[in-house]
Amino acid sequence: AQSVSQHNHHVILSEAASLELGCNYSYGGTVNLFWYVQYPGQHLQLLLKYFSGDPLVKGIKGFEAEFIKSKFSFNLRKPSVQWSDTAEYFCAVSLSGTYKYIFGTGTRLKVLA
Amino acid sequence: NAGVTQTPKFQVLKTGQSMTLQCAQDMNHNSMYWYRQDPGMGLRLIYYSASEGTTDKGEVPNGYNVSRLNKREFSLRLESAAPSQTSVYFCATWDGYNEQFFGPGTRLTVL
């Protein structure tokens, strides 16, 4: 069965530290890839997405992600986190030609001021 | 342009009571989804509707029913609520290609 794995469930960083959150998926076909963010008490919002082309995609608020097809990975990065980045981050995959849209279990990020 | 709306925002039920969560969208998307979110478990798909007139079970459908009333509306019904259904419920829509768009959520507590 298709799945999305996020290996880090909780991450705690100090402000200005660099961030990398892992995401791996299991599906051999064509996929579109997404990262969402959920701030406390709010619903999910899109951070960035990859459909095709340059495997390094840039999103809002200084986030970027790199698609590595050979590793089935789509890791999220930010060079310098801020306290306001404290949130839960979800990786998601849509499977081309289907209505399947699969979320990972999320990573809770806490940034210490 | 409201996007995706959900009612109610909060609800407290007693075990065995029934209720319907409402979701409406004005994005003209064909697909609509119901998820529940629980701490440490991410988003779990309850039911989805690929298009008007069709519904399919997701990962955790037991204890729930859905109705795709028309293209705009997709409701989730709990016939006999149980404490295990205490959760935050999100409705989402999808155009089949881009990102999903989420409603604000319904926080349900079952005592």
Chai-1 contact restraints between the chains, C-beta under 6 A:
chainA,res_idxA,chainB,res_idxB,connection_type,confidence,min_distance_angstrom,max_distance_angstrom,comment,restraint_id
A,F34,B,E99,contact,1.0,0.0,6.0,A-B,restraint_1
A,H43,B,F102,contact,1.0,0.0,6.0,A-B,restraint_2
A,H43,B,P104,contact,1.0,0.0,6.0,A-B,restraint_3
A,H43,B,G105,contact,1.0,0.0,6.0,A-B,restraint_4
A,L44,B,F102,contact,1.0,0.0,6.0,A-B,restraint_5
A,L46,B,E99,contact,1.0,0.0,6.0,A-B,restraint_6
A,K49,B,E99,contact,1.0,0.0,6.0,A-B,restraint_7
A,Y99,B,S31,contact,1.0,0.0,6.0,A-B,restraint_8
A,Y99,B,A50,contact,1.0,0.0,6.0,A-B,restraint_9
A,F103,B,G42,contact,1.0,0.0,6.0,A-B,restraint_10
A,F103,B,L43,contact,1.0,0.0,6.0,A-B,restraint_11
A,T105,B,G42,contact,1.0,0.0,6.0,A-B,restraint_12
A,G106,B,G42,contact,1.0,0.0,6.0,A-B,restraint_13
